[in-house]
Amino acid sequence: MEPVQEEIVMGGGCFWCIEAIFLQVKGVSEVRSGYAGGSVKNPTYEEVCTGTTGHAEVVRVRFDPRVVSLENILRLFFHIHDPTTLNRQGNDEGTQYRSTILYAGEGQKATALRVMGEVIGQRVWADPLVTELAPLQAFYSAEQYHWDYYRRNSGTGYCRLIIAPKLSKFRKAHPDMLRDIQN
């Protein structure tokens, strides 16, 4: 049976952190770091880091909805970053680190609104959500050295101090979502 694939683009701070977590999720076939939501075509990492292109660091998550639903992808998204801090995640500050969901079609928009309502209703966060919800205009893949960053660079300071604790927290909180084989 051919796998069914769906994609969603999300940003919640540094794309290395989000990518590392979603690569561990059962049913996810690909996570690609990139840029979206801006006005410059084919921006570079250096350009996006200036905050002048309007792009956010995002990940495009390709998944099989028969294995993991869009709802669960979005619920996880809202638990692995702070969607209440405008243009900031930890020490990363600027519009390129904003919380954003860039949907493809009205179905994804409706699902995102429903999950956002759940997160608000369950008081997952004490402060109001500031997550941007917008249609995906274009996704630009990040430079190849950003792909699968954590696995290739797990010994660096950023990976050990920032990404590894987030991965550990995810694994403890969501063992049912983990792939059978760990990366």
N, C-alpha and C positions, 0 to 999 in steps of 0.2 A: 504494500500500500504506500503510495506516494505521500510524503509528509505535506501537511497544509502549513503554509507560512503566512504570518502577518508581521507587520513592522510598526513600531512606535518610536518616536524620537523624543527624548527627554533630556533635560539638563538640570543638574543640582550641585553646582560647584565644579571642582576639578573632574574632568572626564575620566582620569585614571582610576579614581575611587569607584565611581559608578560602574565603569567597565569591569573592574575586578570582581565586583559582587555579582553582576548579571551573568558573567561567564560561569559562575558556579550554579546557576539555576537550571533545574531539570526542565527540558522542553525548549530551552534557548539554544538556537543553532549558530547564531553569530551576534557579536556585539562590536560595533565599529565606532570609534571615537571620531568626532568631527565638529563642524561648526554649522549653525543655522540661526535664522532669525535676524540676519543683518542685511545690509544694503550693498556690500561689495561682493562681486563674483569671485569665486575661487580664492578666498582669503588664506593667508598663511598664519601659522601659529603666532609669529611675531606681530603681525597686524592685529589679530584678535586680542592679543595681550595688551595692546594699547587702549582698548576699550572704545576706539573710535569707529569701528566697522559696524557696530550694532549686533554682532553675532554673540551667541552664547556657546560655551563649550558644552557639547551634547554627546549623547550616545544614541545610535540607531540600534534598537534591539529587534532582532528577527527571531520569532518564536512560533511554536506549534500550539495553537489555541486548544487543541484536543488534549494537550499535556499540561499546559499552564495558561490560564485565562488572562485576557487583557486586564480584567479587574484585579487579579492577583499580582500581575506585573506592576500595576499602578499602586496598589496597596503597599507593595514592597518599596517602591520608589519613595512614597511618603514616609516610610520608616527609616530609610538609610541616609537621608539628608534632612536639614532643618528648613522646611518650606515656609518659615515665618520670618526669615531674615532677608530683607531686601538687598539684592546684589551682593550677598556675602555668604560664605561657608567657611567657618573657622577663620583662619588667617587670610584666606583668599577673598579679595574684595574687588568689586567692579562689576559692571553690567554683564561681562562675559561669564560670571559665576552665578547668574540669576537662576532661580527655580522656574523651570518652564516645561510645559508639555506642548509639543507641536503635533497636532493630530492630522491624520489623512482621512478626511470624510466625516460626515455628520454622526455616524455610528460611534467612531472613536471619541468624538467630542462629547456625545451623550454619556458614554461610559466614563470618561474623565470627570464630567460634572457630577455623576452619581457617586463615584469614589471620593471625590473632594467633599461632597456632602456627608458621606460616611465619616471621613476623617474629622470633619468639623463636629458632627453630631456625637462622635465617640470621645471628643475632647482629647484626641491623641496629642495635640499641641496646645499649650496654654494660650498662646498668642494667635492672632488671625493668620490665615494662609495668605501669602503674597505670590503664590505660584501663577505665572502667566500661562494662559491657555489661548493658543493661537493656531491657525491653520499652518501647516508646513508649506512653505514656499519653495525652499531648496535646501538640500543637505549636501555639505561639502565634506568629504572624507579628510580627516586629519592626516598629516604626514605619517609615513609608515613607522617611524621610530616611536610614535605614540601607541601603536597597536599592541595589545596584550602587554602593556607596560609593566604591570605588577609582576607577572610571571618572569619577564626578562630582567627585571631590575629589583627583585625583592630584597636584596641586601642593602639598598641605598637607604639613607636616613629618612627620606620622605615616605618611602614604602614601609619601613619598619615602624615609624612613629605615627603615621596617619592612616595608611591603608590597612595594614595588618590588624590593628585593633577593630576597625570597622568590619573586616572580614570575619574576625572571631565572633564579634557580636551578632552578625548575621547568621553564622553557622549555628550558634547556640539558640537564637530566637526562632529560626526557621529550618529545623532539620528536615522537615517534610518537603522542602523545596530544593534540597541539595541534589546535585547529580550523583549518580552512584560512584563515579570515579572522580576523585578530587584532582584539581590541577596543581 
